[in-house]
């Protein structure tokens, strides 16, 4: 081998190594555990969980309101009547039940 071919081979190996490492890091930045695709998945999951959280908070608020309305300090007779009819299956004598 001549001395001129050694630098060319070393340069080719060096450039190939740079290309391989660059490709690896580019691929990892897009598809890796902390890549762009994973970030999009996480943001979609965050949005979905925020929607679920808001729905659950609305349900908790509704249940808190009903609990307050049925408490000893404040008794809503209409709500009490509604709950008793629903739970016990009661109807008044002047009502007609249609199945």
MDTraj code that builds the backbone (N, CA, C; nanometers):
import mdtraj as md
import numpy as np

residues = "UNK UNK UNK UNK UNK UNK UNK UNK UNK UNK UNK UNK UNK UNK UNK UNK UNK UNK UNK UNK UNK UNK UNK UNK UNK UNK UNK UNK UNK UNK UNK UNK UNK UNK UNK UNK UNK UNK UNK UNK UNK UNK UNK UNK UNK UNK UNK UNK UNK UNK UNK UNK UNK UNK UNK UNK UNK UNK UNK UNK UNK UNK UNK UNK UNK UNK UNK UNK UNK UNK UNK UNK UNK UNK UNK UNK UNK UNK UNK UNK UNK UNK UNK UNK UNK UNK UNK UNK UNK UNK UNK UNK UNK UNK UNK UNK UNK UNK UNK".split()
xyz = np.array([
    [0.0825, -0.1178, 0.0000],
    [0.0000, 0.0000, 0.0000],
    [0.0871, 0.1244, 0.0000],
    [0.0392, 0.2194, -0.0695],
    [0.1161, 0.3431, -0.0724],
    [0.0701, 0.4344, 0.0406],
    [0.1508, 0.5321, 0.0692],
    [0.1199, 0.6228, 0.1793],
    [0.0014, 0.7128, 0.1469],
    [-0.0276, 0.7330, 0.0164],
    [-0.1409, 0.8166, -0.0226],
    [-0.2743, 0.7443, -0.0017],
    [-0.2769, 0.6138, -0.0116],
    [-0.4032, 0.5405, 0.0029],
    [-0.4448, 0.5283, 0.1497],
    [-0.3455, 0.5314, 0.2410],
    [-0.3811, 0.5227, 0.3835],
    [-0.4652, 0.6422, 0.4288],
    [-0.4301, 0.7649, 0.3978],
    [-0.5148, 0.8767, 0.4399],
    [-0.6542, 0.8697, 0.3767],
    [-0.6638, 0.8197, 0.2564],
    [-0.7952, 0.8085, 0.1914],
    [-0.8813, 0.7046, 0.2618],
    [-0.8209, 0.5928, 0.2983],
    [-0.8956, 0.4890, 0.3698],
    [-0.9345, 0.5402, 0.5088],
    [-0.8436, 0.6060, 0.5774],
    [-0.8737, 0.6608, 0.7096],
    [-0.9833, 0.7656, 0.6991],
    [-0.9776, 0.8489, 0.5971],
    [-1.0806, 0.9503, 0.5763],
    [-1.2157, 0.8847, 0.5467],
    [-1.2146, 0.7799, 0.4669],
    [-1.3389, 0.7087, 0.4350],
    [-1.3967, 0.6440, 0.5609],
    [-1.3117, 0.5831, 0.6426],
    [-1.3584, 0.5221, 0.7677],
    [-1.4123, 0.6298, 0.8612],
    [-1.3424, 0.7403, 0.8709],
    [-1.3853, 0.8506, 0.9564],
    [-1.5206, 0.9060, 0.9107],
    [-1.5374, 0.9304, 0.7818],
    [-1.6626, 0.9835, 0.7291],
    [-1.7770, 0.8835, 0.7452],
    [-1.7470, 0.7545, 0.7251],
    [-1.8486, 0.6506, 0.7445],
    [-1.8929, 0.6459, 0.8904],
    [-1.7980, 0.6544, 0.9821],
    [-1.8313, 0.6540, 1.1242],
    [-1.9162, 0.7762, 1.1595],
    [-1.8803, 0.8921, 1.1080],
    [-1.9593, 1.0127, 1.1320],
    [-2.1011, 0.9983, 1.0770],
    [-2.1118, 0.9413, 0.9584],
    [-2.2424, 0.9212, 0.8968],
    [-2.3273, 0.8240, 0.9787],
    [-2.2666, 0.7147, 1.0258],
    [-2.3391, 0.6161, 1.1057],
    [-2.3845, 0.6782, 1.2381],
    [-2.2953, 0.7469, 1.3078],
    [-2.3335, 0.8089, 1.4346],
    [-2.4377, 0.9190, 1.4143],
    [-2.4216, 0.9978, 1.3104],
    [-2.5197, 1.1028, 1.2796],
    [-2.6567, 1.0439, 1.2490],
    [-2.6588, 0.9370, 1.1720],
    [-2.7852, 0.8691, 1.1409],
    [-2.8501, 0.8116, 1.2649],
    [-2.7682, 0.7515, 1.3509],
    [-2.8209, 0.6947, 1.4746],
    [-2.8848, 0.8024, 1.5617],
    [-2.8152, 0.9129, 1.5809],
    [-2.8691, 1.0198, 1.6653],
    [-2.9913, 1.0857, 1.6020],
    [-2.9929, 1.0978, 1.4697],
    [-3.1107, 1.1532, 1.4019],
    [-3.2312, 1.0607, 1.4206],
    [-3.2105, 0.9321, 1.4051],
    [-3.3184, 0.8358, 1.4239],
    [-3.3666, 0.8345, 1.5688],
    [-3.2738, 0.8399, 1.6616],
    [-3.3101, 0.8396, 1.8037],
    [-3.3869, 0.9667, 1.8409],
    [-3.3534, 1.0784, 1.7789],
    [-3.4237, 1.2031, 1.8110],
    [-3.5663, 1.2039, 1.7578],
    [-3.5948, 1.1214, 1.6589],
    [-3.7301, 1.1152, 1.6041],
    [-3.8092, 1.0016, 1.6665],
    [-3.7512, 0.8815, 1.6738],
    [-3.8257, 0.7638, 1.7161],
    [-3.7838, 0.7087, 1.8511],
    [-3.6903, 0.7677, 1.9162],
    [-3.6414, 0.7141, 2.0428],
    [-3.7397, 0.7336, 2.1570],
    [-3.6976, 0.6911, 2.2746],
    [-3.7812, 0.7003, 2.3936],
    [-3.8167, 0.8450, 2.4270],
    [-3.7287, 0.9366, 2.3963],
    [-3.7526, 1.0790, 2.4209],
    [-3.7630, 1.1564, 2.2892],
    [-3.7980, 1.0891, 2.1808],
    [-3.8030, 1.1496, 2.0480],
    [-3.9317, 1.2262, 2.0223],
    [-3.9404, 1.2762, 1.9001],
    [-4.0543, 1.3582, 1.8617],
    [-4.1850, 1.2798, 1.8602],
    [-4.1825, 1.1557, 1.8100],
    [-4.3048, 1.0754, 1.8062],
    [-4.3568, 1.0481, 1.9471],
    [-4.2674, 1.0184, 2.0384],
    [-4.3079, 0.9925, 2.1768],
    [-4.3649, 1.1187, 2.2399],
    [-4.3079, 1.2337, 2.2053],
    [-4.3580, 1.3607, 2.2578],
    [-4.5009, 1.3868, 2.2108],
    [-4.5283, 1.3576, 2.0843],
    [-4.6640, 1.3749, 2.0312],
    [-4.7603, 1.2811, 2.1029],
    [-4.7183, 1.1570, 2.1281],
    [-4.8018, 1.0620, 2.2014],
    [-4.8304, 1.1126, 2.3426],
    [-4.7294, 1.1635, 2.4083],
    [-4.7456, 1.2131, 2.5455],
    [-4.8398, 1.3326, 2.5485],
    [-4.8277, 1.4237, 2.4520],
    [-4.9160, 1.5406, 2.4481],
    [-5.0601, 1.4997, 2.4223],
    [-5.0815, 1.3993, 2.3369],
    [-5.2175, 1.3493, 2.3125],
    [-5.2733, 1.2844, 2.4393],
    [-5.1897, 1.2103, 2.5101],
    [-5.2315, 1.1468, 2.6348],
    [-5.2639, 1.2519, 2.7408],
    [-5.1845, 1.3577, 2.7469],
    [-5.2100, 1.4663, 2.8418],
    [-5.3452, 1.5305, 2.8133],
    [-5.3738, 1.5544, 2.6867],
    [-5.5015, 1.6142, 2.6486],
    [-5.6183, 1.5231, 2.6854],
    [-5.6035, 1.3943, 2.6582],
    [-5.7085, 1.2974, 2.6919],
    [-5.7314, 1.2888, 2.8424],
    [-5.6228, 1.2866, 2.9180],
    [-5.6349, 1.2791, 3.0639],
    [-5.6919, 1.4079, 3.1226],
    [-5.6609, 1.5219, 3.0623],
    [-5.7173, 1.6486, 3.1094],
    [-5.8679, 1.6503, 3.0874],
    [-5.9128, 1.5974, 2.9739],
    [-6.0568, 1.5880, 2.9476],
    [-6.1234, 1.4970, 3.0493],
    [-6.0621, 1.3824, 3.0767],
    [-6.1158, 1.2896, 3.1761],
    [-6.1193, 1.3536, 3.3142],
    [-6.0130, 1.4267, 3.3494],
    [-6.0086, 1.4958, 3.4781],
    [-6.1231, 1.5961, 3.4906],
    [-6.1489, 1.6723, 3.3839],
    [-6.2568, 1.7706, 3.3868],
    [-6.3935, 1.7040, 3.4017],
    [-6.4129, 1.5898, 3.3329],
    [-6.5387, 1.5168, 3.3465],
    [-6.5565, 1.4649, 3.4888],
    [-6.4497, 1.4112, 3.5451],
    [-6.4571, 1.3603, 3.6822],
    [-6.4793, 1.4726, 3.7829],
    [-6.4182, 1.5879, 3.7596],
    [-6.4384, 1.7021, 3.8492],
    [-6.5831, 1.7495, 3.8443],
    [-6.6423, 1.7495, 3.7249],
    [-6.7831, 1.7869, 3.7128],
    [-6.8707, 1.6874, 3.7879],
    [-6.8377, 1.5608, 3.7793],
    [-6.9141, 1.4568, 3.8513],
    [-6.8992, 1.4747, 4.0034],
    [-6.7774, 1.5038, 4.0489],
    [-6.7551, 1.5267, 4.1922],
    [-6.8335, 1.6489, 4.2389],
    [-6.8325, 1.7546, 4.1589],
    [-6.9082, 1.8748, 4.1950],
    [-7.0581, 1.8450, 4.2038],
    [-7.1077, 1.7653, 4.1093],
    [-7.2493, 1.7280, 4.1105],
    [-7.2829, 1.6463, 4.2356],
    [-7.1964, 1.5507, 4.2683],
    [-7.2203, 1.4681, 4.3862],
    [-7.2093, 1.5512, 4.5153],
    [-7.1168, 1.6454, 4.5200],
    [-7.1038, 1.7337, 4.6369],
    [-7.2289, 1.8176, 4.6540],
    [-7.2830, 1.8665, 4.5429],
    [-7.4052, 1.9457, 4.5479],
    [-7.5214, 1.8615, 4.6002],
    [-7.5345, 1.7391, 4.5493],
    [-7.6433, 1.6521, 4.5959],
    [-7.6244, 1.6156, 4.7428],
    [-7.5018, 1.5922, 4.7849],
    [-7.4751, 1.5596, 4.9256],
    [-7.5128, 1.6763, 5.0150],
    [-7.4780, 1.7968, 4.9722],
    [-7.5123, 1.9155, 5.0507],
    [-7.6635, 1.9320, 5.0584],
    [-7.7315, 1.9070, 4.9462],
    [-7.8773, 1.9244, 4.9419],
    [-7.9504, 1.8193, 5.0254],
    [-7.8852, 1.7080, 5.0552],
    [-7.9477, 1.6048, 5.1380],
    [-7.8921, 1.6030, 5.2803],
    [-7.8132, 1.7021, 5.3166],
    [-7.7512, 1.7048, 5.4494],
    [-7.8506, 1.7540, 5.5544],
    [-7.8096, 1.7446, 5.6799],
    [-7.8956, 1.7872, 5.7909],
    [-7.9157, 1.9391, 5.7928],
    [-7.8143, 2.0148, 5.7504],
    [-7.8248, 2.1606, 5.7540],
    [-7.9182, 2.2143, 5.6468],
    [-7.9249, 2.1468, 5.5335],
    [-8.0034, 2.1957, 5.4207],
    [-8.0688, 2.0747, 5.3557],
    [-8.1977, 2.0637, 5.3634],
    [-8.2684, 1.9478, 5.3102],
    [-8.3575, 1.9909, 5.1954],
    [-8.3294, 1.9395, 5.0771],
    [-8.4091, 1.9667, 4.9579],
    [-8.5131, 1.8549, 4.9465],
    [-8.6357, 1.8871, 4.9759],
    [-8.7420, 1.7860, 4.9781],
    [-8.7700, 1.7280, 4.8397],
    [-8.7566, 1.8088, 4.7365],
    [-8.7777, 1.7583, 4.6010],
    [-8.6715, 1.6537, 4.5656],
    [-8.5475, 1.6813, 4.6015],
    [-8.4406, 1.5850, 4.5745],
    [-8.4599, 1.4594, 4.6583],
    [-8.4996, 1.4756, 4.7821],
    [-8.5260, 1.3598, 4.8674],
    [-8.6374, 1.2734, 4.8093],
    [-8.7449, 1.3375, 4.7621],
    [-8.8549, 1.2658, 4.6997],
    [-8.8086, 1.1924, 4.5740],
    [-8.7287, 1.2610, 4.4930],
    [-8.6767, 1.1998, 4.3705],
    [-8.5904, 1.0774, 4.4005],
    [-8.5001, 1.0908, 4.4967],
    [-8.4115, 0.9791, 4.5314],
    [-8.4885, 0.8617, 4.5906],
    [-8.5885, 0.8908, 4.6761],
    [-8.6689, 0.7837, 4.7353],
    [-8.7471, 0.7098, 4.6276],
    [-8.8025, 0.7817, 4.5339],
    [-8.8763, 0.7174, 4.4244],
    [-8.7832, 0.6322, 4.3395],
    [-8.6671, 0.6836, 4.3128],
    [-8.5714, 0.6115, 4.2281],
    [-8.5198, 0.4860, 4.2978],
    [-8.4799, 0.4981, 4.4218],
    [-8.4197, 0.3859, 4.4937],
    [-8.5242, 0.2832, 4.5330],
    [-8.6360, 0.3295, 4.5861],
    [-8.7372, 0.2381, 4.6388],
    [-8.8433, 0.1986, 4.5358],
    [-8.8465, 0.2693, 4.4245],
    [-8.9453, 0.2388, 4.3220],
    [-9.0861, 0.2781, 4.3634],
    [-9.0999, 0.3851, 4.4381],
    [-9.2300, 0.4290, 4.4874],
    [-9.2975, 0.5236, 4.3889],
    [-9.4315, 0.5205, 4.3897],
    [-9.5117, 0.6164, 4.3129],
    [-9.6244, 0.6647, 4.4036],
    [-9.6730, 0.7831, 4.3728],
    [-9.7873, 0.8348, 4.4488],
    [-9.9155, 0.7737, 4.3940],
    [-10.0204, 0.7825, 4.4743],
    [-10.1477, 0.7206, 4.4359],
    [-10.2143, 0.7929, 4.3188],
    [-10.1819, 0.9208, 4.2985],
    [-10.2451, 0.9948, 4.1896],
    [-10.1632, 0.9903, 4.0598],
    [-10.0557, 0.9133, 4.0560],
    [-9.9718, 0.9041, 3.9358],
    [-10.0073, 0.7786, 3.8567],
    [-9.9856, 0.7869, 3.7248],
    [-10.0062, 0.6730, 3.6369],
    [-9.8695, 0.6291, 3.5862],
    [-9.8398, 0.5018, 3.6011],
    [-9.7110, 0.4476, 3.5582],
    [-9.7280, 0.3811, 3.4232],
    [-9.6464, 0.4202, 3.3279],
    [-9.6511, 0.3636, 3.1926],
    [-9.5206, 0.2892, 3.1700],
    [-9.5281, 0.1624, 3.1335],
    [-9.4087, 0.0812, 3.1086],
    [-9.3762, 0.0755, 2.9632],
])
top = md.Topology()
chain = top.add_chain()
for i, resn in enumerate(residues, 1):
    res = top.add_residue(resn, chain, resSeq=i)
    for name in ("N", "CA", "C"):
        top.add_atom(name, md.element.get_by_symbol(name[0]), res)
traj = md.Trajectory(xyz[None], top)
